[in-house]
Amino acid sequence: MDVRLTAEQRQLRDAAARLADDLGPGSVLALDDADRIARLEKAVEATGWRALRSDGASGVEVALVVEEFGRGLVDVPYLGPVLADGLAPGLSAATVAVPGSVTGSVTGRAWDTRGMRQALALAGDRVQSSRIGPLAPGADLTRRTAELRGAPEEIGTLTAEAAHRWRALAMVATSADLVGAARGAHTLACDYARIREQYGRTIGSYQAVAHLLAEGLALIEGSVSVLRHAAWAVDELPPAEALRAARIAKLYCARAARTVCETAVQVHGGIGNTWECLAHVHLRRALTSADLFPVRLEEIDRGLS
């Protein structure tokens, strides 16, 4: 495995980062800015990135975009449509979203559904479709959930290999979102530690705070390493090995992201527990992504400390 990104992959990552920085919510208040959301939706739609898999993109390239969108808290549907594109290439990725279930079965709710009309799920090797109902309250403030209406309709089947690879991609994509959310929260905490003063010094100059931030960075670097391998494995390793790599990545990234995001709240002190502080938005997104296609330690044959 060559861990280096190609020139094209770096360009894709940088383009996704610029879009997230330019149009992502820079504050909690901006989450309700309809004009910004409309411009963000138009920009994401224009990129064609929701159809990356059907355009021949690798798991690494999907993960790069998802990670940058997670870092920038991009709050229009992307993760659901890009996974739906991989699940049902014959359907328009702009009109579908994927329920967050490790088995792929429809569980009564779909996520990442703003403006979507249809939800897809994978039950065994069968692709199922359900109509999306009204939006429902959810912990994640950047990706809306919705109720599903009616009984699911079977619209096709996948081969065993294709089903394994899709599940690996789903876990890799949600792991990438976790890494992105952790990176965004860590940057937020570092920026705050540079400007917040206590006893005449910035709080980042105190070892207690500096060590927390350093430990967070170490967790992020470890997450990036395990994520890159799993994303590469989606297309390059046998399906069973790709699925195992994805499970390990999901388990590691979920634990790391929660720690990093909770640390960001802690570094902010009292202000970190207020609605106006963006740290809780990163934490909410991380907790949601951890629950999408979840993995238990018992599912892998090698323990993680």
C-alpha positions in Angstrom: 0.0 0.0 0.0 1.3 3.4 -1.0 0.0 5.9 1.7 0.9 8.9 -0.4 -2.0 10.7 -2.1 -1.8 11.3 -5.9 -1.8 14.8 -7.3 -5.4 14.4 -8.3 -6.4 13.2 -4.9 -4.7 16.2 -3.3 -6.5 18.5 -5.6 -9.8 16.8 -4.7 -9.1 17.1 -1.0 -8.1 20.8 -1.3 -11.2 21.6 -3.4 -13.5 19.9 -0.8 -11.7 21.8 2.0 -12.2 25.2 0.2 -15.9 24.5 -0.3 -16.3 23.5 3.3 -14.4 26.6 4.5 -16.2 29.0 2.3 -19.8 27.8 2.8 -19.8 25.6 5.9 -21.4 27.1 9.1 -18.8 29.2 10.9 -21.1 29.5 13.9 -24.2 27.9 15.5 -26.3 30.9 14.3 -25.2 30.2 10.7 -26.9 26.8 10.8 -30.2 28.6 10.3 -28.9 30.8 7.4 -31.2 29.6 4.6 -29.3 31.7 2.0 -26.0 30.1 2.9 -27.5 26.6 2.9 -29.0 27.2 -0.6 -25.6 28.4 -1.9 -23.9 25.4 -0.3 -26.4 23.0 -1.8 -25.9 24.5 -5.2 -22.1 24.3 -4.9 -22.1 20.6 -3.8 -24.6 19.7 -6.5 -22.3 21.4 -9.1 -19.3 19.4 -8.1 -20.9 16.0 -9.0 -19.2 14.5 -5.9 -22.4 12.8 -4.8 -21.8 10.4 -7.7 -18.2 9.7 -7.1 -18.5 6.0 -6.9 -20.4 5.6 -10.1 -17.9 7.9 -11.8 -15.2 5.4 -10.8 -13.7 7.0 -7.7 -11.9 4.9 -5.2 -12.8 4.5 -1.5 -9.8 6.8 -0.7 -11.3 9.6 -2.8 -14.7 9.3 -1.3 -13.1 9.3 2.2 -11.1 12.5 1.4 -14.2 14.5 0.5 -16.2 13.1 3.4 -13.4 14.0 5.9 -13.2 17.6 4.7 -17.0 18.0 4.8 -17.0 16.6 8.3 -14.3 19.0 9.4 -16.2 21.9 8.0 -19.6 20.7 9.3 -21.1 20.8 5.8 -24.8 20.7 6.5 -26.4 19.6 3.2 -26.7 16.0 2.2 -23.5 14.3 1.0 -22.7 11.2 2.9 -26.1 9.6 2.4 -26.3 10.3 -1.3 -22.7 9.2 -2.0 -23.4 5.9 -0.3 -26.7 5.5 -2.1 -24.8 6.1 -5.3 -22.5 3.2 -4.5 -25.5 1.0 -3.5 -27.7 1.7 -6.5 -25.8 3.2 -9.4 -28.9 3.1 -11.5 -30.7 5.6 -9.3 -30.1 9.4 -9.1 -27.8 10.1 -6.2 -29.5 13.5 -5.8 -32.8 11.9 -4.9 -31.8 9.2 -2.4 -30.5 8.9 1.1 -29.3 5.9 3.1 -30.7 4.8 6.5 -28.1 4.5 9.1 -28.1 0.8 9.9 -25.2 -1.7 10.1 -27.4 -4.4 8.5 -28.7 -2.0 5.9 -32.3 -2.7 6.9 -34.8 0.1 7.0 -35.3 0.9 10.7 -38.0 3.5 10.6 -35.7 6.5 10.1 -33.3 7.8 7.5 -30.5 10.3 7.9 -28.9 13.0 5.8 -32.4 13.6 4.3 -32.8 17.4 3.7 -34.5 17.7 0.3 -34.4 13.9 -0.3 -37.4 11.8 -1.4 -36.2 8.2 -1.2 -34.1 6.1 1.2 -32.2 3.0 0.3 -31.1 0.1 2.6 -29.2 -3.1 2.2 -30.8 -6.1 3.9 -28.5 -9.1 3.3 -27.9 -8.9 -0.4 -31.3 -7.1 -1.2 -31.5 -3.4 -1.9 -34.7 -1.9 -0.4 -36.3 1.5 -1.0 -38.6 3.5 1.2 -40.3 6.9 0.9 -39.0 9.6 3.1 -41.5 11.4 5.3 -41.3 14.5 7.3 -38.1 15.7 8.9 -37.7 14.7 12.6 -35.7 16.1 15.5 -32.2 14.6 15.9 -29.0 15.1 17.8 -27.0 16.0 14.7 -27.7 19.7 13.9 -25.9 19.4 10.5 -27.7 16.3 9.0 -31.4 16.0 9.3 -33.2 12.7 10.0 -36.7 11.8 8.8 -39.3 9.2 9.3 -39.8 6.5 6.6 -43.3 5.9 5.2 -44.7 2.7 4.0 -43.2 -0.8 3.7 -39.8 -1.0 2.0 -39.8 -2.1 -1.6 -37.2 -4.5 -2.9 -35.5 -2.9 -6.0 -32.6 -5.2 -6.7 -29.9 -7.5 -5.3 -26.1 -7.3 -5.0 -23.6 -10.1 -5.2 -22.0 -11.2 -1.9 -18.8 -9.5 -2.9 -20.5 -6.2 -3.8 -22.5 -6.3 -0.6 -19.3 -6.7 1.5 -17.5 -3.9 -0.4 -20.5 -1.6 0.1 -20.7 -2.2 3.8 -16.9 -1.6 4.0 -17.3 1.6 2.1 -20.2 2.7 4.4 -18.0 2.1 7.5 -15.0 3.9 5.9 -17.2 6.9 4.9 -18.6 7.3 8.4 -15.1 6.8 9.8 -13.9 9.6 7.6 -16.7 11.8 8.8 -15.6 11.0 12.4 -12.0 12.0 11.6 -13.2 15.2 10.0 -15.4 16.1 13.0 -12.5 15.5 15.3 -10.1 17.6 13.2 -12.6 20.5 13.2 -13.2 20.3 17.0 -9.4 20.1 17.6 -8.8 23.1 15.5 -11.5 25.0 17.3 -10.0 24.2 20.6 -6.5 25.1 19.6 -7.7 28.4 18.2 -9.4 29.2 21.5 -6.4 28.1 23.6 -4.3 30.7 21.6 -6.5 33.6 22.5 -8.1 32.9 25.8 -6.1 34.4 28.7 -6.1 33.4 32.3 -3.8 34.9 34.9 -2.2 37.0 32.2 -1.2 34.1 29.9 -3.0 32.3 27.1 -4.4 29.0 28.4 -2.6 27.1 25.7 0.7 27.9 27.4 -0.3 25.8 30.5 0.8 22.2 30.3 -2.6 20.9 31.5 -4.3 22.3 28.4 -1.3 21.7 26.0 -1.2 18.0 27.0 -4.9 17.6 26.3 -4.5 19.1 22.8 -1.4 17.1 22.1 -3.2 13.9 23.1 -6.0 14.9 20.8 -3.7 15.4 17.9 -2.1 12.0 18.5 -5.6 10.4 18.4 -6.4 12.2 15.1 -3.1 11.1 13.5 -3.8 7.5 14.5 -7.3 7.7 13.1 -6.0 9.1 9.8 -3.6 6.1 9.5 -6.2 3.4 10.2 -8.7 5.2 8.0 -6.4 5.5 5.0 -5.7 1.8 5.1 -9.3 0.9 5.3 -10.2 3.3 2.5 -7.5 1.7 0.3 -8.7 -1.8 1.3 -12.3 -1.1 0.0 -11.1 -1.6 -3.6 -7.7 -3.3 -3.3 -8.2 -6.2 -0.8 -10.5 -9.2 -0.9 -14.0 -8.3 0.4 -13.6 -10.1 3.8 -10.3 -8.4 4.5 -11.7 -5.0 3.4 -14.7 -5.4 5.7 -12.4 -6.3 8.6 -10.2 -3.3 8.0 -13.3 -1.1 7.8 -14.5 -2.4 11.1 -11.2 -1.7 12.9 -11.2 1.8 11.4 -14.7 2.5 12.5 -14.1 1.3 16.1 -10.9 3.2 16.5 -12.2 6.4 14.8 -15.4 6.4 16.8 -13.6 6.2 20.1 -11.0 8.7 19.1 -13.4 11.3 17.8 -15.6 11.2 20.9 -12.5 11.8 23.1 -11.2 14.7 20.9 -14.6 16.4 20.7 -15.3 16.1 24.4 -11.8 17.5 25.0 -12.6 20.5 22.8 -15.6 21.2 25.0 -13.4 20.9 28.1 -10.7 23.2 26.7 -13.4 25.9 26.2 -14.3 25.7 29.8 -17.6 27.2 30.8 -18.3 28.7 27.4 -17.9 25.2 25.9 -21.1 24.2 27.6 -23.2 26.9 26.0 -25.3 26.7 22.9 -23.3 29.4 21.1 -20.0 27.5 21.2 -19.6 25.4 18.0 -17.8 22.6 19.9 -21.1 20.8 20.7 -22.0 20.7 17.0 -18.8 18.8 16.3 -19.6 16.4 19.2 -23.2 15.9 18.1 -22.0 15.0 14.5 -19.3 12.6 15.8 -21.8 10.8 18.1 -24.2 10.4 15.2 -21.6 9.1 12.8 -20.4 6.7 15.5 -24.0 5.2 15.6 -24.2 4.8 11.8 -23.1 1.4 10.8 -21.7 0.8 14.3 -19.1 -1.9 15.2 -18.7 -3.8 18.4 -15.3 -4.9 19.7 -16.5 -8.6 19.5 -16.8 -8.3 15.7 -13.1 -8.1 15.2 -10.6 -10.8 16.1 -8.0 -8.5 17.5 -8.7 -6.3 20.5 -7.9 -2.6 20.6 -6.7 -0.9 23.7 
